Amino acid sequence: MPLNAAPPATSIERLWMERLLRRAEAVGVGGEIPVAAVVLNAQGHAIGWGSNRRERDQQPLGHAELVALQQAARLRRDWRFNDCTLLVTLEPCPMCAGALVQARLGRVVFGAADPKRGGLGGVLDLSRCSSAHHHMQVAGGLLAEQCSVQLESWFKRRRRQQRELRCETPAAPAPAG
C-alpha cells in the first residue's frame, strides 16, 4: 500500500456516505451540482457538513468540501485536521484538494472519481505532490456507482432542461407586410 493510501472504508464511513448521497440529492433538486461532504473527528462524529452552494450563494468557493471545512474549523477553533476524515461524494477538485492539504486532513474518502477535474488522482494527485508539506491518506470509490449515477443523472436532466428552454424561446416575429 502506498505511503498515503488509506485503508478500506469502515462501516461508519459507509453509513455517512449514504447520508451524503441523500443530502446531495436534495441540493441537486435545488439546482446545485449534487455534491455533499462531511468532516468526521477521530471518534467518527460529524463536526462539519457541507454541500455545494455556488449557485445559491453566488460564491465560487462554495464547494461542499470547503463549506464542511469552514464549519468544522469554527466548531473546533482550529484549522488543523490531522485526526479527522473528510468524506465527499465526488473526488475533490484541485482547489479543494489543495485546501485539504493545507488543512492537514488525516484521511479523505470520496465516492465518484473525477477523471476530468479530480485533484486526488483524476487529473493530478495533490496528496502525493512532492512539494506538499502534508501527505494525507486517500481512499476513492466508496459507493462509487451510486455517487456516479447520481451525478450523471443530474447532468443529463440539466442538459435536457437547457435544451427544452432553448426550444421554448420564441422566435423573432416575422417581418410585417
C-alpha atoms as an extended CHARMM CRD file, in Angstrom:
* protein
*
       177  EXT
         1         1  MET       CA              0.0000000000        0.0000000000        0.0000000000  PROA      1               0.0000000000
         2         2  PRO       CA              1.4940000000        3.4230000000       -0.9410000000  PROA      2               0.0000000000
         3         3  LEU       CA              2.5080000000        5.7630000000        1.8750000000  PROA      3               0.0000000000
         4         4  ASN       CA             -0.6510000000        7.8670000000        1.6960000000  PROA      4               0.0000000000
         5         5  ALA       CA             -3.1120000000        5.1370000000        0.6730000000  PROA      5               0.0000000000
         6         6  ALA       CA             -5.9760000000        4.7950000000        3.1070000000  PROA      6               0.0000000000
         7         7  PRO       CA             -7.3020000000        1.5200000000        4.4050000000  PROA      7               0.0000000000
         8         8  PRO       CA            -10.6910000000        0.4800000000        3.0430000000  PROA      8               0.0000000000
         9         9  ALA       CA            -13.7130000000        2.4220000000        4.2370000000  PROA      9               0.0000000000
        10        10  THR       CA            -15.2860000000        1.4700000000        7.5420000000  PROA      10              0.0000000000
        11        11  SER       CA            -18.9610000000        0.6600000000        8.0930000000  PROA      11              0.0000000000
        12        12  ILE       CA            -19.3910000000        4.0670000000        9.7740000000  PROA      12              0.0000000000
        13        13  GLU       CA            -17.9520000000        5.7700000000        6.6990000000  PROA      13              0.0000000000
        14        14  ARG       CA            -20.3280000000        3.7800000000        4.5120000000  PROA      14              0.0000000000
        15        15  LEU       CA            -23.3020000000        4.9860000000        6.5860000000  PROA      15              0.0000000000
        16        16  TRP       CA            -22.0710000000        8.5740000000        6.3370000000  PROA      16              0.0000000000
        17        17  MET       CA            -21.6950000000        8.2630000000        2.5690000000  PROA      17              0.0000000000
        18        18  GLU       CA            -25.2900000000        7.0470000000        2.3280000000  PROA      18              0.0000000000
        19        19  ARG       CA            -26.3550000000       10.1720000000        4.2460000000  PROA      19              0.0000000000
        20        20  LEU       CA            -24.2410000000       12.3300000000        1.9550000000  PROA      20              0.0000000000
        21        21  LEU       CA            -25.9570000000       10.8390000000       -1.0950000000  PROA      21              0.0000000000
        22        22  ARG       CA            -29.3430000000       11.8190000000        0.3500000000  PROA      22              0.0000000000
        23        23  ARG       CA            -28.0840000000       15.3400000000        1.0880000000  PROA      23              0.0000000000
        24        24  ALA       CA            -26.5710000000       15.6470000000       -2.3940000000  PROA      24              0.0000000000
        25        25  GLU       CA            -29.8980000000       14.6250000000       -3.9280000000  PROA      25              0.0000000000
        26        26  ALA       CA            -31.6430000000       17.4110000000       -2.0140000000  PROA      26              0.0000000000
        27        27  VAL       CA            -29.1800000000       20.0980000000       -3.1350000000  PROA      27              0.0000000000
        28        28  GLY       CA            -29.3990000000       18.7810000000       -6.7020000000  PROA      28              0.0000000000
        29        29  VAL       CA            -33.1600000000       19.3730000000       -6.6570000000  PROA      29              0.0000000000
        30        30  GLY       CA            -32.3550000000       22.9500000000       -5.6160000000  PROA      30              0.0000000000
        31        31  GLY       CA            -30.1970000000       23.4980000000       -8.7000000000  PROA      31              0.0000000000
        32        32  GLU       CA            -26.7360000000       22.8480000000       -7.2840000000  PROA      32              0.0000000000
        33        33  ILE       CA            -24.4370000000       20.1480000000       -8.5790000000  PROA      33              0.0000000000
        34        34  PRO       CA            -25.2670000000       17.2900000000       -6.1750000000  PROA      34              0.0000000000
        35        35  VAL       CA            -22.1450000000       17.0390000000       -4.0410000000  PROA      35              0.0000000000
        36        36  ALA       CA            -22.0700000000       16.7760000000       -0.2550000000  PROA      36              0.0000000000
        37        37  ALA       CA            -19.2590000000       16.3930000000        2.2910000000  PROA      37              0.0000000000
        38        38  VAL       CA            -18.7660000000       15.8080000000        5.9980000000  PROA      38              0.0000000000
        39        39  VAL       CA            -15.7570000000       16.1250000000        8.3160000000  PROA      39              0.0000000000
        40        40  LEU       CA            -15.6090000000       13.4060000000       10.9710000000  PROA      40              0.0000000000
        41        41  ASN       CA            -13.4920000000       13.6930000000       14.1030000000  PROA      41              0.0000000000
        42        42  ALA       CA            -11.3850000000       10.8120000000       15.4180000000  PROA      42              0.0000000000
        43        43  GLN       CA            -14.4570000000        9.3370000000       17.1500000000  PROA      43              0.0000000000
        44        44  GLY       CA            -16.4610000000        9.3340000000       13.8930000000  PROA      44              0.0000000000
        45        45  HSD       CA            -18.7280000000       12.2520000000       14.8590000000  PROA      45              0.0000000000
        46        46  ALA       CA            -19.6520000000       14.9180000000       12.3250000000  PROA      46              0.0000000000
        47        47  ILE       CA            -18.0330000000       18.2600000000       13.0750000000  PROA      47              0.0000000000
        48        48  GLY       CA            -18.6600000000       19.9280000000        9.7290000000  PROA      48              0.0000000000
        49        49  TRP       CA            -21.2580000000       19.4600000000        6.9800000000  PROA      49              0.0000000000
        50        50  GLY       CA            -21.2350000000       20.9340000000        3.5340000000  PROA      50              0.0000000000
        51        51  SER       CA            -22.9260000000       20.7950000000        0.1840000000  PROA      51              0.0000000000
        52        52  ASN       CA            -22.3810000000       22.7850000000       -2.9680000000  PROA      52              0.0000000000
        53        53  ARG       CA            -23.5600000000       26.3950000000       -2.5970000000  PROA      53              0.0000000000
        54        54  ARG       CA            -22.0690000000       28.1130000000       -5.6200000000  PROA      54              0.0000000000
        55        55  GLU       CA            -25.4060000000       28.9070000000       -7.2430000000  PROA      55              0.0000000000
        56        56  ARG       CA            -27.3160000000       29.6150000000       -4.0430000000  PROA      56              0.0000000000
        57        57  ASP       CA            -24.6840000000       31.9700000000       -2.6310000000  PROA      57              0.0000000000
        58        58  GLN       CA            -23.1850000000       33.0890000000       -5.9650000000  PROA      58              0.0000000000
        59        59  GLN       CA            -19.8750000000       32.0870000000       -4.4050000000  PROA      59              0.0000000000
        60        60  PRO       CA            -17.0740000000       30.4810000000       -6.4550000000  PROA      60              0.0000000000
        61        61  LEU       CA            -15.6380000000       28.9370000000       -3.2900000000  PROA      61              0.0000000000
        62        62  GLY       CA            -18.9570000000       27.3160000000       -2.3750000000  PROA      62              0.0000000000
        63        63  HSD       CA            -17.7410000000       23.7490000000       -2.8500000000  PROA      63              0.0000000000
        64        64  ALA       CA            -19.0490000000       21.1290000000       -0.4210000000  PROA      64              0.0000000000
        65        65  GLU       CA            -15.5870000000       20.3160000000        0.9570000000  PROA      65              0.0000000000
        66        66  LEU       CA            -14.7580000000       23.9510000000        1.7130000000  PROA      66              0.0000000000
        67        67  VAL       CA            -18.1320000000       24.5690000000        3.3640000000  PROA      67              0.0000000000
        68        68  ALA       CA            -17.6210000000       21.4980000000        5.5960000000  PROA      68              0.0000000000
        69        69  LEU       CA            -14.0510000000       22.5390000000        6.4680000000  PROA      69              0.0000000000
        70        70  GLN       CA            -15.1420000000       26.0580000000        7.3980000000  PROA      70              0.0000000000
        71        71  GLN       CA            -17.8670000000       24.7580000000        9.6910000000  PROA      71              0.0000000000
        72        72  ALA       CA            -15.5090000000       22.2540000000       11.3230000000  PROA      72              0.0000000000
        73        73  ALA       CA            -12.8210000000       24.9110000000       11.8510000000  PROA      73              0.0000000000
        74        74  ARG       CA            -15.3370000000       27.2220000000       13.5420000000  PROA      74              0.0000000000
        75        75  LEU       CA            -16.5350000000       24.4020000000       15.7910000000  PROA      75              0.0000000000
        76        76  ARG       CA            -13.0360000000       23.2110000000       16.7520000000  PROA      76              0.0000000000
        77        77  ARG       CA            -11.4760000000       26.6730000000       16.7610000000  PROA      77              0.0000000000
        78        78  ASP       CA             -8.5850000000       25.1590000000       14.8940000000  PROA      78              0.0000000000
        79        79  TRP       CA             -7.6710000000       24.7630000000       11.2390000000  PROA      79              0.0000000000
        80        80  ARG       CA             -5.6330000000       21.5710000000       11.6430000000  PROA      80              0.0000000000
        81        81  PHE       CA             -7.4520000000       18.2910000000       10.9980000000  PROA      81              0.0000000000
        82        82  ASN       CA             -4.7110000000       15.6460000000       11.2800000000  PROA      82              0.0000000000
        83        83  ASP       CA             -7.0010000000       13.3140000000       13.2470000000  PROA      83              0.0000000000
        84        84  CYS       CA            -10.0550000000       13.8320000000       11.0190000000  PROA      84              0.0000000000
        85        85  THR       CA            -11.5900000000       12.2570000000        7.9310000000  PROA      85              0.0000000000
        86        86  LEU       CA            -13.4220000000       14.0760000000        5.1750000000  PROA      86              0.0000000000
        87        87  LEU       CA            -15.9880000000       12.1070000000        3.1750000000  PROA      87              0.0000000000
        88        88  VAL       CA            -17.3210000000       13.5520000000       -0.0700000000  PROA      88              0.0000000000
        89        89  THR       CA            -19.4820000000       12.1540000000       -2.8570000000  PROA      89              0.0000000000
        90        90  LEU       CA            -17.1660000000       13.3450000000       -5.6640000000  PROA      90              0.0000000000
        91        91  GLU       CA            -13.3720000000       13.3950000000       -5.8790000000  PROA      91              0.0000000000
        92        92  PRO       CA            -12.2400000000       16.8740000000       -4.7970000000  PROA      92              0.0000000000
        93        93  CYS       CA            -11.1530000000       19.3240000000       -7.4860000000  PROA      93              0.0000000000
        94        94  PRO       CA             -7.6060000000       20.7440000000       -7.3610000000  PROA      94              0.0000000000
        95        95  MET       CA             -8.7940000000       23.8090000000       -5.3950000000  PROA      95              0.0000000000
        96        96  CYS       CA            -10.4450000000       21.6560000000       -2.7390000000  PROA      96              0.0000000000
        97        97  ALA       CA             -7.6190000000       19.1110000000       -2.7080000000  PROA      97              0.0000000000
        98        98  GLY       CA             -5.1910000000       21.9720000000       -2.0620000000  PROA      98              0.0000000000
        99        99  ALA       CA             -7.3640000000       23.2090000000        0.8050000000  PROA      99              0.0000000000
       100       100  LEU       CA             -7.4570000000       19.6860000000        2.2760000000  PROA      100             0.0000000000
       101       101  VAL       CA             -3.6560000000       19.5260000000        2.1840000000  PROA      101             0.0000000000
       102       102  GLN       CA             -3.4760000000       22.9770000000        3.8110000000  PROA      102             0.0000000000
       103       103  ALA       CA             -5.9490000000       21.8460000000        6.4890000000  PROA      103             0.0000000000
       104       104  ARG       CA             -3.7340000000       18.8080000000        7.1680000000  PROA      104             0.0000000000
       105       105  LEU       CA             -6.6180000000       16.3640000000        6.7730000000  PROA      105             0.0000000000
       106       106  GLY       CA             -5.6450000000       12.9340000000        8.0210000000  PROA      106             0.0000000000
       107       107  ARG       CA             -7.8250000000       10.9980000000        5.6100000000  PROA      107             0.0000000000
       108       108  VAL       CA            -10.0700000000       11.7010000000        2.6240000000  PROA      108             0.0000000000
       109       109  VAL       CA            -12.6620000000        9.2420000000        1.3450000000  PROA      109             0.0000000000
       110       110  PHE       CA            -14.5800000000       10.0300000000       -1.8290000000  PROA      110             0.0000000000
       111       111  GLY       CA            -17.2670000000        8.2980000000       -3.8430000000  PROA      111             0.0000000000
       112       112  ALA       CA            -17.1300000000        9.0070000000       -7.5670000000  PROA      112             0.0000000000
       113       113  ALA       CA            -13.7680000000        9.5660000000       -9.2360000000  PROA      113             0.0000000000
       114       114  ASP       CA            -13.4390000000       12.6490000000      -11.4420000000  PROA      114             0.0000000000
       115       115  PRO       CA            -11.0510000000       11.8410000000      -14.3130000000  PROA      115             0.0000000000
       116       116  LYS       CA            -11.5730000000       15.2890000000      -15.8950000000  PROA      116             0.0000000000
       117       117  ARG       CA            -11.1940000000       17.5800000000      -12.8670000000  PROA      117             0.0000000000
       118       118  GLY       CA            -10.1330000000       15.4700000000       -9.8780000000  PROA      118             0.0000000000
       119       119  GLY       CA             -7.3240000000       16.6960000000       -7.6720000000  PROA      119             0.0000000000
       120       120  LEU       CA             -6.6700000000       13.4790000000       -5.7480000000  PROA      120             0.0000000000
       121       121  GLY       CA             -5.8850000000       11.1470000000       -8.6180000000  PROA      121             0.0000000000
       122       122  GLY       CA             -8.0980000000       12.2720000000      -11.5070000000  PROA      122             0.0000000000
       123       123  VAL       CA             -6.1570000000       14.9390000000      -13.3920000000  PROA      123             0.0000000000
       124       124  LEU       CA             -3.4510000000       15.2470000000      -10.7470000000  PROA      124             0.0000000000
       125       125  ASP       CA             -2.8520000000       13.9960000000       -7.2350000000  PROA      125             0.0000000000
       126       126  LEU       CA             -2.0600000000       16.7080000000       -4.7200000000  PROA      126             0.0000000000
       127       127  SER       CA             -1.9620000000       14.1310000000       -1.9150000000  PROA      127             0.0000000000
       128       128  ARG       CA              1.2650000000       12.7560000000       -3.4240000000  PROA      128             0.0000000000
       129       129  CYS       CA              2.8170000000       16.0180000000       -4.6050000000  PROA      129             0.0000000000
       130       130  SER       CA              6.4490000000       16.2340000000       -3.5280000000  PROA      130             0.0000000000
       131       131  SER       CA              6.0730000000       19.9290000000       -2.7000000000  PROA      131             0.0000000000
       132       132  ALA       CA              3.1870000000       19.3350000000       -0.2740000000  PROA      132             0.0000000000
       133       133  HSD       CA              4.0700000000       19.8090000000        3.3650000000  PROA      133             0.0000000000
       134       134  HSD       CA              1.4100000000       17.2810000000        4.3880000000  PROA      134             0.0000000000
       135       135  HSD       CA              0.5060000000       13.9010000000        2.9200000000  PROA      135             0.0000000000
       136       136  MET       CA             -2.9590000000       12.5730000000        3.7080000000  PROA      136             0.0000000000
       137       137  GLN       CA             -4.4370000000        9.1550000000        3.1960000000  PROA      137             0.0000000000
       138       138  VAL       CA             -6.8620000000        8.9550000000        0.2820000000  PROA      138             0.0000000000
       139       139  ALA       CA             -9.4240000000        6.2620000000       -0.4910000000  PROA      139             0.0000000000
       140       140  GLY       CA            -11.6800000000        6.5950000000       -3.5100000000  PROA      140             0.0000000000
       141       141  GLY       CA            -14.6100000000        4.5410000000       -4.6750000000  PROA      141             0.0000000000
       142       142  LEU       CA            -16.8570000000        4.3400000000       -1.6080000000  PROA      142             0.0000000000
       143       143  LEU       CA            -20.3540000000        3.7630000000       -3.0640000000  PROA      143             0.0000000000
       144       144  ALA       CA            -18.8150000000        4.9330000000       -6.3350000000  PROA      144             0.0000000000
       145       145  GLU       CA            -21.5780000000        3.5780000000       -8.5480000000  PROA      145             0.0000000000
       146       146  GLN       CA            -24.3520000000        5.3210000000       -6.6050000000  PROA      146             0.0000000000
       147       147  CYS       CA            -22.3700000000        8.5690000000       -6.4940000000  PROA      147             0.0000000000
       148       148  SER       CA            -21.5940000000        8.4140000000      -10.2190000000  PROA      148             0.0000000000
       149       149  VAL       CA            -25.1630000000        7.5720000000      -11.2140000000  PROA      149             0.0000000000
       150       150  GLN       CA            -26.4790000000       10.4450000000       -9.1170000000  PROA      150             0.0000000000
       151       151  LEU       CA            -24.1580000000       12.9440000000      -10.7910000000  PROA      151             0.0000000000
       152       152  GLU       CA            -24.6720000000       11.5810000000      -14.3050000000  PROA      152             0.0000000000
       153       153  SER       CA            -28.4610000000       11.6500000000      -13.8900000000  PROA      153             0.0000000000
       154       154  TRP       CA            -28.3660000000       15.2220000000      -12.6020000000  PROA      154             0.0000000000
       155       155  PHE       CA            -26.2390000000       16.4330000000      -15.5350000000  PROA      155             0.0000000000
       156       156  LYS       CA            -28.4230000000       14.5580000000      -18.0300000000  PROA      156             0.0000000000
       157       157  ARG       CA            -31.5660000000       16.2160000000      -16.5890000000  PROA      157             0.0000000000
       158       158  ARG       CA            -29.8680000000       19.6100000000      -16.6020000000  PROA      158             0.0000000000
       159       159  ARG       CA            -28.8060000000       19.3080000000      -20.2490000000  PROA      159             0.0000000000
       160       160  ARG       CA            -32.3340000000       18.2050000000      -21.2110000000  PROA      160             0.0000000000
       161       161  GLN       CA            -33.8620000000       21.1610000000      -19.3280000000  PROA      161             0.0000000000
       162       162  GLN       CA            -31.4760000000       23.5820000000      -21.0130000000  PROA      162             0.0000000000
       163       163  ARG       CA            -32.3560000000       22.1580000000      -24.4510000000  PROA      163             0.0000000000
       164       164  GLU       CA            -36.0530000000       22.4970000000      -23.6810000000  PROA      164             0.0000000000
       165       165  LEU       CA            -35.5670000000       26.1060000000      -22.5990000000  PROA      165             0.0000000000
       166       166  ARG       CA            -33.7400000000       26.9030000000      -25.8210000000  PROA      166             0.0000000000
       167       167  CYS       CA            -36.5200000000       25.2930000000      -27.8660000000  PROA      167             0.0000000000
       168       168  GLU       CA            -39.2210000000       27.2220000000      -25.9970000000  PROA      168             0.0000000000
       169       169  THR       CA            -37.5950000000       30.5730000000      -26.6680000000  PROA      169             0.0000000000
       170       170  PRO       CA            -39.9470000000       32.3770000000      -29.0000000000  PROA      170             0.0000000000
       171       171  ALA       CA            -38.6270000000       33.0560000000      -32.4530000000  PROA      171             0.0000000000
       172       172  ALA       CA            -38.2990000000       36.6220000000      -33.6570000000  PROA      172             0.0000000000
       173       173  PRO       CA            -41.5780000000       37.9070000000      -35.0780000000  PROA      173             0.0000000000
       174       174  ALA       CA            -41.9650000000       37.6810000000      -38.8400000000  PROA      174             0.0000000000
       175       175  PRO       CA            -41.4660000000       40.9520000000      -40.6840000000  PROA      175             0.0000000000
       176       176  ALA       CA            -44.6880000000       42.8290000000      -41.3350000000  PROA      176             0.0000000000
       177       177  GLY       CA            -46.0260000000       43.0790000000      -44.7490000000  PROA      177             0.0000000000
